[in-house]
Amino acid sequence: MTRFLLALSGSVLAGQTAFAAETAKDGNAFWSGFVYSFTDNVTNTAFLALVVFLLIVWRLGAFKAVMSALDSRATTIEAELNEARDLRERATKALADAERRQKDADEEAKAIVAQAKADAKNMMEQARKDLDQRLKRREALAESRIARAEAEAAEEVRRAAADAATRAARSILSEDGSVDQFDRAAQEIEKALG
């Protein structure tokens, strides 16, 4: 408190001296203004009134109230600054976390797309293999049916040929024996096959 009063009285004296220095015209303006401030009755009376007022205010505890109010305000401002710093740090961390999660999500999405493409490619290859196998089985089945039909047709032709040969042989044997029986049988077989 004493320091405050000393600083206040020093500022008052310096202000008076500066005012007096402006008005003085000779080379010793500072010293003449300083001396004038001590010799002027009005200035001394105003200064003494100010000092008495400040002593009364100090005695009543107004300076303590003002200082405690300023201290509490400074504490409040410091707390708000700390809170703002904490909020900024949290926001920075939240932003970094969000960016990291976004990056992870992008990478995961790319991995999912790549996996889906690979799965689709594998499914297409498997479908082609299955289709090829089915076509081969159907082709083999058709070939076996054709072979069986050919075998049945050949068997049918053989039976028909055998039946025709048998009939030809019977008819030749039952007819006249003057014609060559072998030539007739051959002709009958050709007719039956043709």
C-alpha positions as CSV (number, residue, x, y, z in Angstrom):
1,M,0.0,0.0,0.0
2,T,2.8,2.3,0.8
3,R,4.3,1.7,-2.6
4,F,1.1,2.6,-4.2
5,L,0.9,6.0,-2.3
6,L,4.5,6.7,-3.2
7,A,3.9,6.0,-6.9
8,L,0.8,8.2,-6.8
9,S,2.5,11.1,-5.2
10,G,5.5,10.7,-7.6
11,S,3.2,10.8,-10.6
12,V,1.4,13.9,-9.3
13,L,4.7,15.6,-8.8
14,A,6.0,14.6,-12.2
15,G,2.8,15.8,-13.8
16,Q,3.1,19.2,-12.1
17,T,6.7,19.4,-13.2
18,A,5.9,18.5,-16.8
19,F,3.2,21.2,-16.9
20,A,5.5,23.8,-15.4
21,A,8.3,22.8,-17.9
22,E,6.0,23.5,-20.8
23,T,5.2,27.0,-19.6
24,A,8.8,27.9,-18.7
25,K,10.9,29.7,-21.3
26,D,14.4,29.6,-19.9
27,G,17.0,26.7,-20.1
28,N,16.3,25.4,-16.6
29,A,12.7,24.6,-17.3
30,F,12.6,21.3,-15.4
31,W,14.1,22.7,-12.2
32,S,12.2,25.8,-12.3
33,G,8.9,23.9,-12.8
34,F,9.9,21.5,-10.0
35,V,10.6,24.3,-7.6
36,Y,7.4,26.1,-8.6
37,S,5.3,23.1,-7.8
38,F,6.5,23.2,-4.2
39,T,6.0,27.0,-3.9
40,D,2.5,27.1,-5.3
41,N,-0.2,27.2,-2.6
42,V,-3.0,25.9,-4.7
43,T,-0.9,22.9,-5.9
44,N,0.2,22.1,-2.3
45,T,-3.4,22.3,-1.0
46,A,-4.7,20.1,-3.8
47,F,-1.9,17.6,-3.2
48,L,-2.5,17.5,0.6
49,A,-6.3,17.0,0.0
50,L,-5.5,14.1,-2.3
51,V,-3.2,12.5,0.2
52,V,-5.8,12.9,3.0
53,F,-8.5,11.4,0.7
54,L,-6.2,8.5,-0.1
55,L,-5.4,7.9,3.6
56,I,-9.1,7.9,4.4
57,V,-9.9,5.5,1.6
58,W,-7.0,3.4,2.7
59,R,-8.1,3.4,6.3
60,L,-11.7,2.4,5.3
61,G,-10.2,-0.6,3.4
62,A,-11.3,0.5,0.0
63,F,-7.9,-0.3,-1.5
64,K,-8.1,-3.9,-0.1
65,A,-11.6,-4.2,-1.6
66,V,-10.4,-2.9,-5.0
67,M,-7.3,-5.0,-4.9
68,S,-9.2,-8.1,-3.9
69,A,-11.8,-7.4,-6.6
70,L,-9.0,-7.0,-9.1
71,D,-7.3,-10.2,-7.8
72,S,-10.5,-12.2,-8.0
73,R,-11.1,-10.8,-11.5
74,A,-7.5,-11.8,-12.5
75,T,-8.1,-15.2,-11.0
76,T,-11.3,-15.6,-12.9
77,I,-9.7,-14.5,-16.1
78,E,-6.8,-16.9,-15.5
79,A,-9.2,-19.7,-14.8
80,E,-11.1,-18.9,-18.0
81,L,-7.9,-18.8,-20.0
82,N,-6.9,-22.2,-18.5
83,E,-10.3,-23.6,-19.3
84,A,-10.0,-22.2,-22.9
85,R,-6.6,-23.8,-23.2
86,D,-8.0,-27.1,-22.0
87,L,-10.9,-26.9,-24.4
88,R,-8.6,-26.1,-27.2
89,E,-6.4,-29.1,-26.3
90,R,-9.5,-31.3,-26.1
91,A,-10.8,-30.0,-29.4
92,T,-7.4,-30.6,-31.0
93,K,-7.3,-34.2,-29.7
94,A,-10.9,-34.7,-30.8
95,L,-10.0,-33.4,-34.3
96,A,-7.0,-35.7,-34.4
97,D,-9.1,-38.7,-33.3
98,A,-11.8,-37.8,-35.8
99,E,-9.2,-37.5,-38.6
100,R,-7.6,-40.8,-37.5
101,R,-11.0,-42.6,-37.5
102,Q,-11.8,-41.1,-40.9
103,K,-8.5,-42.4,-42.2
104,D,-9.1,-45.8,-40.7
105,A,-12.7,-45.9,-42.1
106,D,-11.3,-44.9,-45.5
107,E,-8.7,-47.7,-45.4
108,E,-11.3,-50.2,-44.1
109,A,-13.7,-49.2,-47.0
110,K,-10.9,-49.6,-49.5
111,A,-10.1,-53.0,-48.0
112,I,-13.7,-54.0,-48.1
113,V,-14.0,-52.9,-51.8
114,A,-10.8,-54.8,-52.6
115,Q,-12.1,-57.9,-50.8
116,A,-15.4,-57.6,-52.6
117,K,-13.7,-57.3,-56.0
118,A,-11.5,-60.3,-55.2
119,D,-14.5,-62.3,-54.0
120,A,-16.4,-61.4,-57.2
121,K,-13.5,-62.4,-59.3
122,N,-13.2,-65.7,-57.5
123,M,-16.9,-66.3,-57.8
124,M,-16.7,-65.6,-61.6
125,E,-13.8,-68.0,-62.0
126,Q,-15.7,-70.6,-60.0
127,A,-18.8,-70.1,-62.0
128,R,-16.8,-70.5,-65.2
129,K,-15.3,-73.7,-63.9
130,D,-18.7,-75.0,-62.9
131,L,-20.1,-74.1,-66.3
132,D,-17.2,-75.7,-68.1
133,Q,-17.7,-78.9,-66.0
134,R,-21.4,-78.9,-66.6
135,L,-20.9,-78.5,-70.4
136,K,-18.3,-81.2,-70.4
137,R,-20.6,-83.5,-68.5
138,R,-23.5,-82.7,-70.8
139,E,-21.2,-83.2,-73.8
140,A,-20.0,-86.5,-72.4
141,L,-23.6,-87.5,-71.7
142,A,-24.6,-86.5,-75.2
143,E,-21.6,-88.4,-76.7
144,S,-22.5,-91.5,-74.6
145,R,-26.1,-91.2,-75.8
146,I,-25.0,-90.9,-79.4
147,A,-22.6,-93.8,-79.0
148,R,-25.3,-95.9,-77.4
149,A,-27.7,-94.9,-80.2
150,E,-25.1,-95.7,-82.8
151,A,-24.5,-99.1,-81.1
152,E,-28.2,-99.7,-81.0
153,A,-28.5,-98.7,-84.6
154,A,-25.6,-100.9,-85.6
155,E,-27.1,-103.8,-83.6
156,E,-30.4,-103.1,-85.3
157,V,-28.7,-103.1,-88.7
158,R,-26.9,-106.4,-87.8
159,R,-30.1,-108.0,-86.7
160,A,-31.9,-106.8,-89.8
161,A,-29.0,-108.0,-91.9
162,A,-29.0,-111.3,-90.1
163,D,-32.8,-111.6,-90.6
164,A,-32.5,-110.7,-94.2
165,A,-29.7,-113.2,-94.7
166,T,-31.8,-115.8,-93.0
167,R,-34.8,-115.1,-95.1
168,A,-32.8,-115.0,-98.3
169,A,-31.2,-118.3,-97.4
170,R,-34.6,-119.8,-96.8
171,S,-36.0,-118.5,-100.0
172,I,-33.1,-119.6,-102.0
173,L,-33.1,-123.0,-100.5
174,S,-36.8,-123.4,-101.0
175,E,-36.6,-122.3,-104.6
176,D,-35.0,-123.8,-107.6
177,G,-31.5,-125.0,-107.1
178,S,-30.4,-124.2,-110.7
179,V,-29.4,-120.6,-109.9
180,D,-26.4,-120.1,-108.0
181,Q,-27.5,-119.9,-104.4
182,F,-24.6,-117.8,-103.2
183,D,-25.2,-115.0,-105.8
184,R,-28.8,-114.8,-104.9
185,A,-28.1,-114.7,-101.2
186,A,-25.7,-111.9,-101.8
187,Q,-28.3,-109.9,-103.8
188,E,-30.9,-110.4,-101.1
189,I,-28.6,-109.1,-98.5
190,E,-27.8,-106.0,-100.5
191,K,-31.5,-105.4,-101.0
192,A,-32.2,-105.8,-97.3
193,L,-29.4,-103.4,-96.4
194,G,-30.1,-100.9,-99.1
